[in-house]
Every structure is written in C-alpha cells, then in structure tokens.
Amino acid sequence: MKWKLTGRFLFSVVLIVILVIIINIVTFLTLYIVQGAFHIPVFKGEKVESAESFTRDFQKYITFSNNKPIISDKGKRELIDRKAWIQILDENGKELYGYRLPKAIKKKYTPLEIVNTYKYVEADIYATVYFSGKELNHHNTSYLIGFESPNIKKITWSYDSRDLMNNIKIGSILLLLIDGLIALLIGYFFSKRLTKPLYTLINGIQRLANKDYNLNYEPEGVYKDVFYNVNNLSYQLKAIDKERIKLDKMKEEWIGNISHDIKTPLASIQGYAEMMKDKGYDFSIEEMREYAEIIERKSHYLKDVVEDLNLSIRLKNEKLSLNKTKTNLVALLRSIVIDILNDAKYSTRHIDFQYTEEKIEMEVDELLIRRAINNLIYNAIVHNDENIQIIVSIEKKERVQIIIKDNGIGIKSKELDYIFDRYYRGTNTGESHKGSGLGMAIANDIIRTHNGVITIDSMVDCGTSIEIQL
C-alpha cells in the first residue's frame, strides 16, 4: 500500500512538471515564430525542405551553354512542383534568363531594388523571394527564386544586442511569473484534492477514538487503500466492541454464579464451625466427625475453584511452564477412567475405554493432560443422566487422536461457539453441577499449550463428540 500511495503522489508531481514544461515549450515556440526565426518548409511528397535551403541548392540545376545560362529539365520540374519561378541576373543586375516569370517582374535591378525584393513581398509579383548565386563562365551571376505559395512567409528581424539581453531578462522574469502562477493554480487544485480526503480521514479517526464505529467510506482517489483500511478497522473495532460487551456480560453472570456457589459451602463451613465451638451443644464423636467431613468436603470444593482460577490465568497469560515427560497415553487414559469409576458417586456410570495399541507414547505434561481429560469426561457425566453411555478412545494416525463421545442430551448449536470461552456456563448446567465454569476453557488451553487441537461436534438429543489431536 505504501508504494501505491507513493506512486500516486509521484505521478501527480511528474504530471505537474510535464504540464509546466509543455507550457514553456509552447511559449518559446510562439515567440520564435513571431520573431521570424522560423523557416517555413516546402513540402514535396514526403520530403520536407525549407524554401531557403531549396534556393541555395538549386544552383546544381543551372549550367552555361552558348554564352547563356540554362536550367535542366529536372530543375524545371522541381520549380513546377513547388509553384516557383527563377530569374538569373548578371553582375549588373540585368536579366540573363527567366523561367515561369510573372508578367510584372522587372528585367533589371538596382542594388537597392534587389535588397527590397529580398526583404519584402512585392505587390506586383506577390511571391516570397530568396536569393543565391553561382559562378558561370568566370562571371558571377545571381538568381532569384520566388515562391507563390501563400503558406511560405518570411519576416526580416533586426535587433540590438543590448535590447536583446534586456528582453531576455524581462522574458525570463515574465516566464518565472507565469510558471509560478501556473504552479500555484495547479498546486491549489492538487492540494485541495489531497487535503479534502485527509480531513475526512481525520474526522473518521476522531469518530473511531470516540467509539463511533459506524464508518463506511467509498474507497477512491489517491487515498483509496487508506479508506479501505479505515473501513476494515471500523469493522474490526465494531466486532471487538461487540465481543467485549458479550464477554463483560458473561463475566458478570459468571461472577454472580461463582459468588453464589462459593457462598453456599462457606455458609455450611461457618455454620458447622459455630455449632462445634458453641459450649451449649454437646456433640458425640460421630457427629463431630460427620461435621468435620462436611467442612473438609466444602473446603476441597473451594480449593478446586481457586486452583481453577489460578490455572486459567496462568494458561491465558502463557506463564505456565510445562513439565513434559515421555508418557504412555493409553495407560494414562485407562487410569483416568478407572479413577472416575472408583468414585462412589460415579461408580454406576457407563464408560467404555477403547484403544488400538497398548502403547502410544508422547512428550506431555502428564498432570495437565490428566486435568484436561478429567474435565471433559466429568463435563459429559454431570450434564447428563445416569444412563448416559460414554466412550473414551485413543488411536495413533498421523497424529494421536483422542475422542470422548456420549449419547446424551447434546449441546445447542448457538452454545457451541462459546463452549470453550472462559466464564461460560451452558443452559444445560443443572444445580448438581457446581464449579468455576472454567473447566472447558482450561481443557482447551491445556491442549493448545501442547500444540494440539480440540474440536467439538454436538446435536441436541443425539449426543456430543469431542476430538483431540496431539
């Protein structure tokens, strides 16, 4: 874009220079013609020759025979073609020979008459006359060639060198003034053409700074690419602002939910603690242990929430260093499934583990991968009823493929776009599922930190399939 914009400016400047040069050339040519320093050419077919040059070169057609000058046949044809005549004079100005002469032409000339005939157009013969000469038979002769064409003109110009230098100075100053005026006029229109869209761009930038993103300029002119990019920036900022508003709303909802989820176990902990310290109550050992177990369970819940928050922040800011070791992913997944089924709450769930080979090894952070897979499987368990069928499979192709699939209630299509967003809780989350709302986001960040890809496919009442590529 930078070179395009520079090229347009350069083209405009070059155009201005060319226009000034053309105007200067036209001015000089006009003065040159007016001053008579221009010889009108004589045309013959495609050959161009000035009348003065033709006159000087015509002597090659003049010869001497029987003590008289004569013109060759070719010379006569040349005169006819140019509508010209010739008169040859002796040293005394008397006519020796003539061809195609006008009736009113003189037969003898004084020196003054020869000069006047050369300088001025005679009304009687009405022709532009040029002189030249040739030595014939040891005698100097001169000849006049008159051109009857009205297109051939001649102006005699005399000057004083002092006046000429003065005129050159005046002409130079005048030319500079004319050029300056032309440059000012062209510069005015050119700058107006440049500054008008600049004001529009400045106004657009001010609107963007004031969070007015409804800009849509027509990309044209020198700043075509700039207008296009301003439109694109406006579109991007509008999308970012819309996303920010959505995220702020989600964050507010999440803060409300997590505050409610944290208050409940805190209230239980506080209530049981107050009861246990009250001297008015006489608790048995079994009751004390039961209350302590509840307090411990609620404390673990709060600890998990805090850990989720801490891990999410570290993953988001890429400040988490991976402790990678060579791990058999098949054994890791098997142990995860077994641990979940050994939990009394989920011992009746149907989880099927499938694999194609006994050992699939990779360099991974075992604790983080375990955390990600746990989150995904627990997400399938808590959002569905007890009859849900869950399949966890691993297969090695070009990449290691892990699939967690269920035949549960599925996820609405409008929620799939946000399923991995922080703070998002789907509408299918029930009261039985209390947590930070960061589980899916953490799983996604862990997989991406391992240079992996996680995708999700779901249909309502048909189930959900999560695919991990490592």
Protein Blocks (a to p, Z undefined) as FASTA:
>chain_A
ZZmmmmmmmmmmmmmmmmmmmmmmmmmmmmmmmnopaccdddehjbccdfklmmmmmmmm
pcceehiacddfklmmmmmmnopadddddfkopafbdehiafkbcfbdcfklmmmmmmpc
cfklopadddddddeehiacddddddfbfkbccddddddfklmmmmmmmmmmmmmmmmmm
mmmmmmmmmmmmmmmmmmmmmmmmmmmmnopabbcdddehjllmmmmmmmmmmmmmmmmm
mmmmmmmmmmmmmmmmmmmmmmmmmmmmmmmmmmmmpmkbccdfklmmmmmmmmmmmmmm
mmmmmmmmmmmmmmmnopaccddddddfklmmmmmmmmmmmpmklmmpccddddfbfbdc
ddddfklmmmmmmmmmmmmmmmpcfkbccdddddddfbccdddddfbebpafklmmmmmp
ghiacfklcfklgcehlmmmmmmmmmmmnopacdddddehibpcddddZZ
